[in-house]
Protein backbone atom coordinates (compact mmCIF):
# COMPACT_ATOMS: atom_id res chain seq x y z
CA UNK A 1 0.00 0.00 0.00
CA UNK A 2 1.36 3.40 -0.89
CA UNK A 3 1.45 5.74 2.10
CA UNK A 4 1.43 8.80 -0.17
CA UNK A 5 -2.21 7.98 -0.93
CA UNK A 6 -3.33 7.45 2.65
CA UNK A 7 -1.35 10.39 4.08
CA UNK A 8 -2.59 12.87 1.49
CA UNK A 9 -4.18 16.10 2.70
CA UNK A 10 -6.44 15.94 -0.35
CA UNK A 11 -8.51 12.99 0.84
CA UNK A 12 -11.90 13.96 2.22
CA UNK A 13 -15.51 12.94 2.53
CA UNK A 14 -18.35 13.87 0.19
CA UNK A 15 -22.05 14.12 0.95
CA UNK A 16 -24.12 11.82 -1.23
CA UNK A 17 -26.52 14.46 -2.52
CA UNK A 18 -29.37 14.20 -5.04
CA UNK A 19 -27.10 15.19 -7.98
CA UNK A 20 -24.70 12.37 -7.00
CA UNK A 21 -27.55 9.84 -6.86
CA UNK A 22 -28.95 11.06 -10.19
CA UNK A 23 -25.60 10.83 -11.98
CA UNK A 24 -24.87 7.45 -10.38
CA UNK A 25 -28.22 6.15 -11.63
CA UNK A 26 -27.39 7.33 -15.15
CA UNK A 27 -23.84 5.91 -15.08
CA UNK A 28 -25.07 2.59 -13.70
CA UNK A 29 -27.70 2.19 -16.41
CA UNK A 30 -25.61 3.49 -19.30
CA UNK A 31 -22.37 1.61 -18.51
CA UNK A 32 -23.78 -1.34 -16.53
CA UNK A 33 -21.70 -0.49 -13.47
CA UNK A 34 -22.19 -1.95 -10.04
CA UNK A 35 -24.04 0.42 -7.72
CA UNK A 36 -21.04 1.12 -5.48
CA UNK A 37 -18.78 1.85 -8.48
CA UNK A 38 -21.35 4.22 -9.96
CA UNK A 39 -21.75 6.04 -6.62
CA UNK A 40 -18.00 6.48 -6.16
CA UNK A 41 -17.51 7.72 -9.71
CA UNK A 42 -20.51 10.05 -9.58
CA UNK A 43 -19.35 11.60 -6.30
CA UNK A 44 -15.88 12.19 -7.75
CA UNK A 45 -17.37 13.86 -10.84
CA UNK A 46 -19.92 16.01 -8.97
CA UNK A 47 -17.39 17.23 -6.42
CA UNK A 48 -14.81 18.10 -9.07
CA UNK A 49 -12.06 15.65 -8.27
CA UNK A 50 -9.05 15.83 -10.57
CA UNK A 51 -8.45 12.08 -10.71
CA UNK A 52 -10.28 8.84 -10.01
CA UNK A 53 -7.94 6.08 -8.84
CA UNK A 54 -9.08 2.57 -9.65
CA UNK A 55 -7.96 -0.91 -10.60
CA UNK A 56 -11.17 -1.41 -12.59
CA UNK A 57 -10.55 -0.61 -16.27
CA UNK A 58 -14.32 -0.81 -16.94
CA UNK A 59 -14.69 2.57 -15.26
CA UNK A 60 -12.52 4.27 -17.90
CA UNK A 61 -15.35 4.41 -20.42
CA UNK A 62 -17.85 5.74 -17.88
CA UNK A 63 -15.37 8.35 -16.65
CA UNK A 64 -14.34 9.55 -20.13
CA UNK A 65 -15.09 13.22 -20.64
CA UNK A 66 -15.77 13.73 -16.93
CA UNK A 67 -12.65 12.88 -14.97
CA UNK A 68 -9.19 11.37 -15.54
CA UNK A 69 -8.80 7.81 -14.32
CA UNK A 70 -5.50 6.61 -12.88
CA UNK A 71 -4.75 2.92 -12.67
CA UNK A 72 -3.05 2.07 -9.41
CA UNK A 73 -0.50 0.09 -11.45
CA UNK A 74 0.57 3.39 -13.08
CA UNK A 75 1.68 4.89 -9.77
CA UNK A 76 5.40 5.04 -8.96
KAUR-V770494 format. One record per helix or strand. SS is the DSSP state (H for helix, E for strand). FROM is the first residue (numbers start at 0). LEN is the number of residues. Records with the same first field share a line. If there is no record, write none. Layout:
SS=FROM-LEN ; FROM-LEN
//
This chain:
H=2-4 ; 17-14 ; 34-12 ; 58-5 ; 71-3
E=50-4 ; 67-4
//
